[in-house]
């Protein structure tokens, strides 16, 4: 029996809060839903970065007051059930008022009460997990969701409702030329190997301190583009002092055009957040991942293994990283043919249609 046709635009409430890793994939899906004629609203926390980001987009925001309880003190844990109840009731009120047809959760504290509210109201829930290790909220919601989207294979136990979609990424990154073309063109023109260092938008002190010393020890002609984070440019630049003539370095607090930076790079040294790993695969760049040691459940190492196990990347644990150990890891990679082979393997794992796949599953609810 076919699904009855909806006469009014479908109203989808997005649930994503806290970090860019949750918010950016949700925003990509939200914009595509709007393009397809859906009404879209957003369930947010009062202090999350989503509030600032969504000001640039035509998406109404509805806030609920909720915080995480994992690893916090006794008083907060005792108060947690009451906060969750209050947040759930607020979410239910919004959903009834807006006549929401479907709820899409992308993680963050907001998704727990929001998913529970939708369940109590009989509104279908779909979730998307960006990391190779599922977060606490998505693990709980996976039991009640109609569909569960995972960016990496085997994040959830196999079942009919589990779909591996990949992570939604920006269109300008999916448009980057094939790595075999890019790397061969640079090799044919005799260009030096280009190394991109990115520690996230805030930079990464461990990378800022260790990478310059390791690169100086390589004694190989290199072109280096290093994103160091705000207020760290002078200190990072100082670590590149007394460079050999074969090493050309540019240090910037923030890289505005990441698509161009990926496209220009032969090798990237970076963290292993879900979106970073996805963008590295989509762009097709050889990588050395230095997972963030404080990441919950060490999920960045699990993310990095997705590309490391197929020979597209190397992993350098921060706990054992020194200038000497990083130099020893990098030295065998100073070969553009090898880097191209790694980049091609990375590109083979890309899922550039992730946004469309997630949107299609939402439309089918």
Secondary structure, DSSP 8 states (H G I E B T S, - for coil): ------SS--EEEEE--SSHHHHHHHHHHHHHHHHTT-EEEEEE-SSSHHHHHHTTTT-EEEE------TT--HHHHHHHHHHHHHHHHHHHHHHHHHT--EEEE--STHHHHHHHHHHHHT-EEEEEE-SSS--HHHHHHTTT-SEEEESSTTSS---TTEEE------HHHHTS--HHHHHHHHHHTT--EEEEEE--TT--HHHHHHHHHHHHHH-S-EEEEEE--TT-HHHHHHHT-S--TTEEEEEES--S-HHHHHHH-SEEEE---HHHHHHHHHHT-EEEE---TTSGGGHHHHHHHHHHTTTSEEE--GGG--HHHHHHHHHTT--HHHHHHHHHHHHHT--TTHHHHHHHHHHT-
